[in-house]
Amino acid sequence: EGKLLNSVANVNKYVTNKSMALNLGIYTCDLSFASLYEQTQLLIDYMNAAKKMADGLGILKAIEQKDIDRLEENINNSEVIMDIVSQTFMNSNSYLEDNGQPATAAIVLTGGWIEGLYISTQLVDMDDFNGNKLVGRIIDQKLSIDILINLLDSSKGDPAVDEIIVQVTRLKDVFDKIKIDTSPIRPEFDADSKTTVLKSEVKTDMTPAVFTELSAIVAEIRNSFVI
């Protein structure tokens, strides 16, 4: 545990806007994973690392000392922790959007998304691949990668964004190998809520080979972000 996360010792390496934006996303994602371990110091360290990135980008008030103090006070309350983490992320993004920096906002989002995907792929037990819930969650990202690419495309022409589009597109090419077949929608009565819900079966065919390829490319992209 903790080994998968980007080390907080790396904070001083990130001096360009691109690397600070990517690692603001990465450290914020790591913060939410760190909260699962319930280690006070680890959380505080990640909050401080994210704060250093936000400060470096000139994002005012994204993370304040009072947020870090609140984190310390509520260390055993996972709901409050997740609230602080998501607030941190939302504050950063809305600040960037409001201040005419959509490219930086898209880069922050990419950093967080790639880190989440990286950690998830690393945690999959290949001996328990079929029907693995985590694999299902990873397949779901086939849809969100299109949203991410659209968001990056809207800031095309920014050199940092253009470099990231090339990397994310390599990942999309692997996601495109996963077939998602959705069966026709059929109504189904739910006895508990006494309502009829529309259901459809989603079948996917991500093979271990495609998964391995996906994991390798995600790791390569992520490692290029944190170096």
Secondary structure as UniProt FT lines:
FT   TURN            3..4
FT   HELIX           8..13
FT   HELIX           17..37
FT   HELIX           40..56
FT   TURN            57..58
FT   TURN            60..61
FT   HELIX           65..73
FT   TURN            74..76
FT   HELIX           78..98
FT   TURN            99..100
FT   HELIX           102..123
FT   HELIX           126..128
FT   TURN            130..131
FT   HELIX           133..153
FT   TURN            154..157
FT   HELIX           159..175
FT   TURN            176..177
FT   STRAND          180..182
FT   STRAND          186..190
FT   TURN            191..194
FT   STRAND          195..199
FT   STRAND          202..204
FT   HELIX           208..226
//
